[in-house]
């Protein structure tokens, strides 16, 4: 038990990697979600086609396969990626595809009268999006975005398989050095759960702050 | 690196072996998830506050931790406790328990949609809790949510490659072993992606049909 503190340090170092991956992945996913979601709602056929292909491709195969493909196949066709970059890309693009559907659904669920009112007030389409539709749609997106962020956090466990020393990787190091299995694995289970609690409570807080003063009907 | 069709045909039998295991794991995992999910949903509605609270926390915990870690947990720790599971069985249990946390929510939404009158009628007819569930609530709650449950079958199917981490010889693992002795990654990895699309795209189409059928009835 005495040497446990040393191993705990190892696991916490892995936890930092996991958090980094989660944050970077979430940022990429956030951007991709809006690009994909707005692309699917575009008037131009080509944009719609590109967005639909992106979404269906990344939702149709698993994160695991995408990660391995990015890590093993892309270098062969001349795009070498560091494991960390491959992980961030695969996670961000994968969760972004799920987020894109959320963006699309939320924008479509803003009542039609809002659109008509914008036309009546002669708003440009940018003004309509920025001041009328998005503030209302964004609040609808938040809870699902929170769930997606947790999915991304859980997805980061997979990167341990392409040799990134994240929080799932470290217990196996500990295990091979000490033969101690139960403690390290229990520790990371609890740590993962704590991180997901942080995500879900902060998203809920954000939701409460943003919906202040807005006349949003809560389900 | 050039794409080599001859090599693809050479490795095909091995990949097909993997596909069969993948489908088997996904099917069995789904069945476990469907059954345990229903158990969670029923326990969560229990009159006993402790039981329902504990179930809630447990389900929350499963949802908040990665499947891969849960698989490692089952595969490495249960043997220490004297329960030796074959990799495939551990994988199926892992998939099933992880996704039961999700299906439990689906069942809950189905059960919440049953009107209060049904519960009261069951009570008025002096049904035991068991009879109420099996004759009144479940037969009404489950059919409308079948399409949503089927969605989770596809999700489970896509997660099966994770089982390769606990040495199940499914599609991904077969592809990796092929890649490891031939030093060719392009074809095996791409074929894995292709197989997943080949199976998941028709399942999605089937699912849409299922959705239309059950929504018409409602």
Interface residues (C-beta under 8 A of the other chain):
Chain A: X60 X61 X62 X64 X65 X66 X68 X69 X72 X73 X76 X77 X150 X153 X154 X155 X156 X157 X158 X160 X161 X168 X171 X172 X175 X181 X182 X185 X186 X188 X189 X192 X193 X196 X197 X200
Chain B: X1 X61 X63 X64 X65 X66 X67 X68 X69 X70 X72 X73 X76 X77 X80 X158 X159 X160 X161 X162 X165 X172 X179 X185 X186 X189 X190 X192 X193 X196 X197 X200 X201 X204
